[in-house]
Amino acid sequence: MTTSLPPFAIAPDGVDPRAVPRRRLRSGAEIPAIGLGTFGSDHVGGEAVAAAVVGAASVGYRHFDCASVYGNEHLVGAALQTIVGGGVRREDLWVTSKLWNDQHAQDDVIPACRKSLADLRLDYLDLYLVHWPFPNFHPPGCDASSRSPDARPYLHESFMRTWRQLEKLIDLGLVRHIGTSNMTIPKLRLVLRDARIAPACNEMELHPHFQQPELFRFVVEQGIVPIGYCPLGSPGRPARDRAPDDTVDVEDPVLVRIAGHHRLHPAAMCVRWAVQRGQVPIPFSVRREHYLGNLRAAVSEPVTPEEMGELAGIDRGCRLIKGQVFLWKDGQSWADLWDPGGEITPP
Ligand SMILES: NC(=O)c1ccc[n+]([C@@H]2O[C@H](COP(=O)([O-])OP(=O)(O)OC[C@H]3O[C@@H](n4cnc5c(N)ncnc54)[C@H](OP(=O)(O)O)[C@@H]3O)[C@@H](O)[C@H]2O)c1
């Protein structure tokens, strides 16, 4: 498929990619400490996302967070080819993709990864994640009340059968690192116990109003790099992911005040906080001034330890991506998906 992509050209007002901090993984490899999200939230088309990928690379991004379910990997692939064709070495890029929930069966994993590789026009991925720990299919774009008739809870043996295939992807040289997403501490404990190759990263919702301090500490202690999604509080998220009690990070008065001291936009402040705390934020934007501002925030002067303390204090425990569509039986609350009480919710 052809797209009208902008050319790749290093932007004079961009950020030198070598100045962007990096996080070391247990393999010794390094991941850029900020990436560009590529989920168009059901309202930004793939062409616009692909154009943003080229634009973001031009201003200094080298890390792109993709997934087959975003439905745009074939377009993002054209963007990556433009970037590499424009002179960026493949080894200087970090590309993540994710296994969707309808591909957990043993025989489906490797073909699903090969499909993402073909779409992204790559020989290997830097990171391949299991997008959700539930093998429950629901159509992209469905609303929060949608339920799969075949929905199942987290079953560890079945997750490990999927994981063994991800390990095989490393053996095959198709993937450099493997990881998890949307996990909890009790699930991760079991995976760490049984994995031949431990997760290198865990992608999780992280923003100032949803800091997940326990899970954050746990993954860091286990040598897993936390990648933070919805780092700005996802102001453009789909309607199905909006609830009346959700709070708005970029309107938080403490965050707005500290952002003002540092002459940062409140969204950029979320990025600065994330990078300084030690997670890897992956903000989405298709607007140049936004994605450039977010990248600049990643290399801006640190806020003070006192300000970081104040920002730790604004956590509201406000989970935005609740995951209702993954519920497997009637009468459940979305909280059951997140193992409240520290035990895996029984089937
Ligand atoms: N693993 C998972 O299950 C999972 C779940 C959700 C998301 N993700 C990943 O995480 C990425 C980021 O999450 P997200 O897209 O939901 O939320 P987000 O990055 O927190 O927010 C993106 C929204 O913020 C706006 N924005 C970006 N920079 C801005 C700035 N400097 N000032 C003002 N507004 C700004 C964007 O609009 P404009 O385009 O207009 O700038 C967009 O509407 C996704 O794209 C995806 O790659 C992963």
The ligand as an SDF file (V2000), in Angstrom:
LIG
                    3D

 48 52  0  0  0  0  0  0  0  0999 V2000
    0.0320   -1.8080   26.3310 N   0  0  0  0  0  0  0  0  0  0  0  0
   -1.1830   -1.3220   26.2960 C   0  0  0  0  0  0  0  0  0  0  0  0
   -2.1740   -2.0300   26.6340 O   0  0  0  0  0  0  0  0  0  0  0  0
   -1.4290    0.0950   25.8900 C   0  0  0  0  0  0  0  0  0  0  0  0
   -2.6300    0.7210   26.2360 C   0  0  0  0  0  0  0  0  0  0  0  0
   -2.8250    2.0490   25.8540 C   0  0  0  0  0  0  0  0  0  0  0  0
   -1.8320    2.7330   25.1550 C   0  0  0  0  0  0  0  0  0  0  0  0
   -0.6640    2.0970   24.8060 N   0  0  0  0  0  0  0  0  0  0  0  0
    0.4320    2.8050   24.0700 C   0  0  0  0  0  0  0  0  0  0  0  0
    0.6840    4.0190   24.7520 O   0  0  0  0  0  0  0  0  0  0  0  0
    0.6400    5.1140   23.8340 C   0  0  0  0  0  0  0  0  0  0  0  0
    0.2420    6.3880   24.5550 C   0  0  0  0  0  0  0  0  0  0  0  0
   -1.0370    6.2810   25.1860 O   0  0  0  0  0  0  0  0  0  0  0  0
   -2.2720    7.1570   24.7370 P   0  0  0  0  0  0  0  0  0  0  0  0
   -2.1040    7.5110   23.3040 O   0  0  0  0  0  0  0  0  0  0  0  0
   -3.5140    6.4720   25.1430 O   0  0  0  0  0  0  0  0  0  0  0  0
   -2.1900    8.4240   25.7000 O   0  0  0  0  0  0  0  0  0  0  0  0
   -1.2210    9.6660   25.9550 P   0  0  0  0  0  0  0  0  0  0  0  0
    0.0540    9.5010   25.2260 O   0  0  0  0  0  0  0  0  0  0  0  0
   -1.2090    9.8720   27.4190 O   0  0  0  0  0  0  0  0  0  0  0  0
   -2.0590   10.8720   25.3210 O   0  0  0  0  0  0  0  0  0  0  0  0
   -2.1460   11.0680   23.9440 C   0  0  0  0  0  0  0  0  0  0  0  0
   -3.0330   12.2900   23.6810 C   0  0  0  0  0  0  0  0  0  0  0  0
   -2.4140   13.4580   24.2100 O   0  0  0  0  0  0  0  0  0  0  0  0
   -2.3280   14.4840   23.2130 C   0  0  0  0  0  0  0  0  0  0  0  0
   -1.0020   15.1110   23.3920 N   0  0  0  0  0  0  0  0  0  0  0  0
    0.2090   14.5520   23.1690 C   0  0  0  0  0  0  0  0  0  0  0  0
    1.2030   15.4030   23.4820 N   0  0  0  0  0  0  0  0  0  0  0  0
    0.6020   16.5430   23.9160 C   0  0  0  0  0  0  0  0  0  0  0  0
    1.1090   17.7720   24.3690 C   0  0  0  0  0  0  0  0  0  0  0  0
    2.4220   18.0050   24.4520 N   0  0  0  0  0  0  0  0  0  0  0  0
    0.1970   18.7330   24.7290 N   0  0  0  0  0  0  0  0  0  0  0  0
   -1.1390   18.4870   24.6560 C   0  0  0  0  0  0  0  0  0  0  0  0
   -1.6660   17.3290   24.2350 N   0  0  0  0  0  0  0  0  0  0  0  0
   -0.8020   16.3490   23.8620 C   0  0  0  0  0  0  0  0  0  0  0  0
   -2.4720   13.7700   21.8980 C   0  0  0  0  0  0  0  0  0  0  0  0
   -3.1540   14.5480   20.9580 O   0  0  0  0  0  0  0  0  0  0  0  0
   -2.4060   15.2180   19.6680 P   0  0  0  0  0  0  0  0  0  0  0  0
   -2.1810   14.1200   18.6800 O   0  0  0  0  0  0  0  0  0  0  0  0
   -3.3880   16.2190   19.2290 O   0  0  0  0  0  0  0  0  0  0  0  0
   -1.1200   15.8130   20.1550 O   0  0  0  0  0  0  0  0  0  0  0  0
   -3.3250   12.5630   22.2400 C   0  0  0  0  0  0  0  0  0  0  0  0
   -4.7060   12.8750   22.1480 O   0  0  0  0  0  0  0  0  0  0  0  0
   -0.3570    4.6180   22.7830 C   0  0  0  0  0  0  0  0  0  0  0  0
   -0.2990    5.3660   21.5860 O   0  0  0  0  0  0  0  0  0  0  0  0
    0.0870    3.1800   22.6270 C   0  0  0  0  0  0  0  0  0  0  0  0
    1.2480    3.0980   21.8080 O   0  0  0  0  0  0  0  0  0  0  0  0
   -0.4420    0.7980   25.1900 C   0  0  0  0  0  0  0  0  0  0  0  0
  1  2  1  0
  2  3  2  0
  2  4  1  0
  4  5  1  0
  4 48  2  0
  5  6  2  0
  6  7  1  0
  7  8  2  0
  8  9  1  0
  8 48  1  0
  9 10  1  0
  9 46  1  0
 10 11  1  0
 11 12  1  0
 11 44  1  0
 12 13  1  0
 13 14  1  0
 14 15  2  0
 14 16  1  0
 14 17  1  0
 17 18  1  0
 18 19  2  0
 18 20  1  0
 18 21  1  0
 21 22  1  0
 22 23  1  0
 23 24  1  0
 23 42  1  0
 24 25  1  0
 25 26  1  0
 25 36  1  0
 26 27  1  0
 26 35  1  0
 27 28  2  0
 28 29  1  0
 29 30  1  0
 29 35  2  0
 30 31  1  0
 30 32  2  0
 32 33  1  0
 33 34  2  0
 34 35  1  0
 36 37  1  0
 36 42  1  0
 37 38  1  0
 38 39  2  0
 38 40  1  0
 38 41  1  0
 42 43  1  0
 44 45  1  0
 44 46  1  0
 46 47  1  0
M  CHG  2   8   1  16  -1
M  END
$$$$
